[in-house]
Amino acid sequence: MSWTIVNVECLWNNIPGKLPAGKFLLSNSKVTKHANGWLPCHHRNIAYGLEFKSNGDISKITTMCTLKGKKRPKVSPKAFKKTISREVYFKKADIAYRDTATWTIAVLYPYWMIISMDIPSTFQLLCQNPEHLCCRNSSISIPDLYYNKERALCAINIALCMMSEKPFSDIVGFNERMDWQLQTKYNTASHQKPGLCVHNIQKYQNKWTTQEEIDIAKLIGCAIQKDNCELQLGSPYNVDGVIVVKTLEDAYRIQCYVDSPDIAMLTLPGDESRRKEMGLSNITLLKPCQTVCIPWAHTWGLQDWLQLIKRTPIHYTCIGRFDQYSKGRGQLFQNMFDAKFNCTRCPHYKVSNVEMVHTTSVVEFVHSILKTHAAKVVQCFSDDKWKDIDTGRRWLRTPRRVRSLTQRNDVKHPRTALVEEEFTIAVGNNASVIPCWSYEGLPVEIGVYLCNASTKAFDVNLARTHCRYKLYIVNCTSCLFSWEHKASKRNTINPFL
């Protein structure tokens, strides 16, 4: 179903090199509707394939084509009052009408990437090699395409079609390169040699990897060394220097462990009012040449460390643990430990009060737990879906986290009261039962692990690290008494050897 612009009713902030976003009256010959968003060309003879959000706003441009007969944009006079003059607007509109680069970028990238994008240079790179779209090391890549062959190949062919080029033909090479990228989604090397079509492959530290991975490892190894970095194995306990965290949730969580006024981030997500609502008005940008402390360093991936070393810290204290999963690519905290960095062992906070339970009705048991621990926060963990269980836990966004709903007389609609925070406006999906590896939130008072035939001892132990008072293990049929405490090592290039 194709949509054309009937009228441009409002124009928003002027964007250098691009037409502004705005409010449009659209038609598909049967239906006329209003929609907010960004469209790359406003001429009325452009047919768009569009996807819309639930509120009617434009979410994605899927196709663009020109219909017969050039029709310049029809714009309401009031649209020019604040953001852009009529002369500048129509000059931009005429350029956009014949701009293949903008059209190509518009059907490939989401608007949040386009708004700050240098379209000519991005288009030039795509003309040289359309695989830039899905190449993990490319500055113009789309992360959603890294590990999905079908979507990546579709995007490449869309780009080639927009450029009036033939469909992509190097399918064998493409598949080998994508297989390697998937194989190194979390690893940075492999014991198995990849296909011949994978570029810049070398054997390094007795493993197969690419020159790009070797260069990254050497860069990190030069910045972080044994004489300027020390490890603490355990929970955040003794911090020295400026605390550096990745997310607002980590910033909120660290304040539950230590009392420190100096918390910094590499970028400040959200606006100041949002951070103030979360009680994080003290968060600052990390300044260069600081002594830094990194809690939960085992959750930092390669890109996080690369961003950190750009600030040239003078000393690092890395606090992490091995009884939780690593996140991102690589496993640098493990690499530091293997390279014999100076390490202090600290307390590992996790619940020791564990009760094994067998029941024929899991739902009734969980409801009984809610009654027994009425004033407690209860979180269930399982790899299975349990739609009938609701402990009041919900996913929230910005940052992504799990919180508990509650009721308080001082919080009125549209606000929703929370246990851990004052309130929220938007409430997400039910998070009462989630896989343990996906949990993002504060340690809970009561945990319930709902086992199945594939439950791993490590995952149950992981659930212990998320609980403070008690953990119930329900219907366990495997032996968990070994209490696996360490996550599996990844195949990585160790920057410190």
KANORDA-V715808 format. One record per pair of residues at least 12 apart in sequence whose C-alpha atoms are under 10 Angstrom apart, sorted by the first residue. I is the first residue (numbers start at 0). GAP is how many residues later the second one is. Records with the same first field share a line. If there is no record, write none. Layout:
I->GAP  GAP
This chain:
0->27  28  46  47  48  49
1->24  25  26  27  44  45  46  47  48  60  61  62  63
2->22  23  24  25  26  27  28  29  30  41  42  43  44  45  46  47  61
3->20  21  22  23  24  25  28  38  39  40  41  42  43  44  45  63
4->19  20  21  22  23  27  28  29  34  36  37  38  39  40  41  42  43  68  69
5->18  19  20  21  22  26  27  28  36  37  38  39  67  68  69
6->16  17  18  19  20  27  35  36  37  66  67  68  69
7->13  14  15  16  17  18  26  34  35  36  65  66  67  68  69  71
8->13  14  15  16  25  26  27  65  66  67  68  69  70  71
9->12  13  14  15  26  65  66  67  68  69  70  71  72  73
10->12  13  25  26  27  64  65  67  68  69  70  71  72  73  78
11->25  26  67  68  70  71  72
12->69  70  71
13->68  69  70  71  74  75
14->68  69  100  101
15->76  99  100  101  102
16->75  78  79  85  98  99  100  101  102  103
17->20  21  22  23  71  74  75  77  78  84  96  97  99  101
18->19  20  21  22  23  65  69  70  71  72  73  74  76  77
19->17  18  19  20  21  63  64  69  72  73  95
20->15  16  17  18  19  90  94
21->13  14  15  16  17  57
22->12  13  14  15  16  34  35  56
23->12  13  14  15  18  33  34  51
25->18  22
26->20
27->19  20  21
32->23
33->22  23  24
34->17  18  20  21  22  23  24
35->16  19  20  21  22  23
36->15  19  20  21  22  23  74
37->19  20  21  22  23  68  73  76  77
38->19  21  22  64  67  72
39->21  24  53  56  57  59  62  63  64  65  66  67
40->23  31  32  51  52  53  54  55  56  57  58  61  62  65
41->29  30  31  32  33  48  50  51  52  54  55
42->23  27  28  29  30  31  50  51  53  54
43->22  23  25  26  27  28  29  30
44->20  21  22  23  24  25  26  27  28  52
45->18  19  20  21  22  23  24  25  51
46->16  17  18  19  20
47->13  14  15  16  17  18  59
48->12  13  14  15  16  58
49->12  13  14  57
57->53
58->51  52
59->46  47  48  49  50  51
60->42  44  45  46  47  48  49  50
61->44  45  46  47  96
62->40  41  43  44  45  95  99
63->39  40  42  43  98
64->38  97
65->31
69->27
71->18  21  22  25
72->16  17  20  21
74->14  15
98->21
99->20  23  62  63  64
100->18  19  20  21  22  23  25  26  58  61  62
101->12  17  18  20  21
102->16  56  59  60
103->15  19  22  54  55  56  57  58  59
104->12  14  15  17  18  21  54  57
105->13
106->48  51  52  55
107->25  34  47  48  50  51
108->24  31  32  33  46
109->32
112->27  29
116->23
117->22
120->19
121->17  18  19
122->17  36  40
124->13  14  15
125->14  15  30  33  34  37
126->32  33  36  38
128->27
129->22  23  25  26  27  28  29  30  38
130->21  22  24  25  28  37  43  46  47
131->24
132->12  13  19  20  22  23  26
133->12  13  14  15  17  18  19  21  22  44  47
134->12  17  42  43  46
135->42  45  49
136->75  76
141->13
144->33
145->32  35  36  39
146->31  32  33  34  35  36  37  38
147->30  31  33  34
148->25  26  28  29  30  33
149->25
151->22  26
152->14  15  18  21  22
153->13  14
155->12
156->12
169->27
171->23  25
172->22  23  24  25  26
173->23  24
174->20  22  23
175->18  19  20  21  22
176->17  18  19  20  21  22
177->20
178->15  16  19
179->13  14  15  17  18  29
180->17
183->25  145  146  306  307  308
184->143  144  145
185->115  116  140  141  142  143  144  145  304  305  306
186->22  141  142  143  144  302  303  304  305  306
187->19  20  21  22  24  25  26  29  114  141  142  143  302  303  304  305  306
188->13  14  15  16  17  18  19  20  21  24  25  141  301  302  303  304  305
189->13  16  17  18  19  300  301  302  303
190->12  15  16  17  18  300  301
191->15  16  17
192->14  15  16
193->14  15
197->12
198->12  13
199->12  13
200->12
201->12
203->289  290
204->287  288  289  292
205->287
206->284  285  286
207->283  284  285
208->282  283  284
212->89  279  280  282
213->279  280  281
214->280
215->86  87  90  277  279
216->85  89  113  115  275  276  277  278  279  280
217->275  276  277  278  279
218->87  90  276
219->82  85  86  88  89  112  274  275  276
220->115  273  274  275  276
221->87  273  274
222->82  83  85  86  87  89  90  91  92  272
223->81  85  88  89  90  91  92  112  271  272
224->90  91  111  114  116  270  271
225->90  110  113  114  115  116  270
226->88  89  114  115
227->63  85  86  87  88  89  113
228->62  63  64  85  86  87  88  89  107  112  113  114
229->63  85  86  87  88  89  106  107  110  111  112  113  114
230->62  63  66  85  86  87  88  89  102  105  106  109  110  111  112  113  114
231->62  63  64  65  85  86  87  88  89  105  110  111  112  113  114  115
232->63  64  65  85  86  87  88  89  100  104  110  111  112  113  114  115
233->61  62  85  86  87  88  89  110  111  112  113  114  115
234->22  60  61  84  85  86  110  111  112  113  114  115  230
235->18  20  21  22  57  58  59  60  82  83  84  85  110  111  112  113
236->17  20  21  58  82  109  110  111  112
237->19  20  55  79  81  108
238->19  20  21  53  54  55  56  78  79  80
239->20  22  51  52  53  54  75  76  77
240->19  21  22  49  50  51  52  53  74  75  76
241->18  19  20  21  22  23  44  45  48  49  50  51  52  74  75
242->17  18  19  20  21  22  40  43  48  49  50  51  52  74
243->18  19  20  21  22  39  40  41  42  47  48  49  50  51  52  53  64
244->18  19  20  21  22  38  41  48  49  50  51  52  55  59
245->18  19  20  21  22  23  48  49  50  51  53  54  58  62
246->17  18  19  20  21  22  151  152  153
247->16  17  20  21  22  27  30  32  35  150  151  152  153
248->29  31  149  150  151  152  153  191  192  193
249->15  45  46  149  151  190  191  192
250->12  13  14  27  28  29  31  32  44
251->23  26  27  28  31  169  189  190
252->188  189  190
253->41  42  188
254->25
255->186  187
260->21  22
261->20  21  22  24  30
262->17  19  20  21  22  23  29  30
263->18  19  20  21  22  23  28  29
264->18  19  20  21  22  43
265->18  19  20  21  38  41  42  44  45
266->17  18  19  40
267->15  16  17  18
268->129  130
269->128  129
273->124
274->123
276->144  145  146  147
277->142  143  144  145  146
278->142  143
285->22  25  27
286->24  25  26
287->20  21  22  23  24  25  26
288->20  21  22  23  24  25  26
289->21  22  23  24  25  26
290->21  22  23  24  25  26
291->16  21  22  23  24  25  26
292->20  22  23  24  25  26
293->22  23  24  25  26
294->22  23  24  25  26
295->22  23  24  25  28  30  37
296->20  21  22  23  24  29  30  34  35  36  37
297->20  21  22  23  24  25  26  27  28  29  30  32  33  34  35  36
298->21  22  25  26  27  28  29  30  31  32  33  34
299->20  26  27  28  29  30  31  32  33
300->25  26  27  28  29  30  31  32
301->25  26  27  28  29  30
302->25  26  27
303->24  25
304->27
316->26
317->15  18  25
318->14  24  25  26  27
319->13  14  26  28
320->12  13  24  25  27  164  165  166
321->12  140  163  164  165  166  167
322->25  135  136  138  139  140  141  142  161  162  163  164  165
323->112  113  134  135  137  138  139  141  142  161  162  163  164
324->111  112  113  133  134  137  161  162  163  164
325->111  161  162  163  164
326->110
328->161  163
329->159  160  161  162  163  164
330->158  159  160  161  162  163
331->160  161  162  163  164
333->155  156  158  160
334->154  155  157  158  159  160  161  162
335->158  159  160  161
336->159
337->156  158  159
338->155  156  157  158
339->156  157
340->155
347->117
348->94  115  116  117  118  119
349->93  111  112  113  114  115  116  117  118  119  120  121
350->92  94  95  96  110  112  113  114  115  116  117  118  119  120
351->112  113  115  116  117  118  119
352->111  114  115  116  117  118  119
353->93  94  110  115  116  117  118  119
354->93  115  116  117  118  119
355->93  115  116  117  118  119  120
356->91  92  93  115  116  117  118  119
357->115  116  117  118  119
358->115  116
359->115
361->24  26  27  88  112  113
362->23  24  25  26  27
363->24  25
364->83  109
365->12  13  14  23  24  25  82  84  106  108
366->22  23  24
368->22  77  78  79  103
369->20  21  22  76
372->72  73
374->70
375->28  43  68  69  70  93
376->14  15  16  26  27  28  42  43  66  67  68  69  70  90
377->12  13  14  15  26  54  55  66  67  68  69  70  89  92  93
378->12  13  14  23  24  25  52  53  54  55  57  60  64  65  66  67  68  69  70  84  87  88  92
379->13  51  52  53  54  55  56  66  67  68  69  70  83  91  92  93
380->50  51  52  53  54  55  56  57  58  66  67  68  69  70  78  79  82  92
381->50  51  52  53  54  55  66  67  68  69  70  73  77  78  81
382->50  51  52  53  54  66  67  68  69  71  72
383->49  50  51  66  67  68
384->48  49  50
385->46  47  48  64
386->43  45  46
387->44  45
388->41  42  43  44
389->40  41  42  43
390->13  14  39  40  41  42
391->12  13  14  26  38  39  40
392->12  13  25  26  35  36  37  38  39  40
393->24  33  34  35  36  37  38  39
394->31  32  33  34  35  36  37  44  45  46
395->28  29  30  31  32  33  34  35
396->27  29  30  31
398->41
399->28  39  40  41
400->27  30  37  38  39  40  41
401->18  26  27  28  29  30  37  38  39  40
402->15  16  17  18  21  24  25  28  29  37  38  39  41
403->13  14  15  16  17  27  28  40
404->12  13  14  15  16  18  19  22
405->12  13  14  17
406->12  16
407->14  15
409->12
410->12  13
412->12
413->12
414->12
419->21  22
432->15  16  17
433->15  16
434->14  15  24  28
435->13  23  24  25  26  27  28  30
436->22  25  26
438->24  27
439->26
440->25
441->24  25  26
442->20  21  22  23  24  25  26
443->19  20  21  22  23  24  25  26  27
444->21  22  23  24  25  26
445->18  20  21  22  23  24  25  26
446->16  17  19  20  21  22  23  24  25  26
447->12  15  16  19  22  23  24  25  26
448->14  15  22  23  24  25  26  27
449->22  23  24  25  26
450->22  23  24  25  26  27
451->22  23  24  25  26
452->22  23  24  25
453->22  23  24
454->21  22  23  24  25
455->22  23  24  27  28
456->21  22  23  24  25  26  27  28
457->22  24  25  26  27  28  29  30
458->21  24  25  26  28
459->12  13  20  23  24  25
460->19  21  22  23  24  25
461->21  22  23  24  25
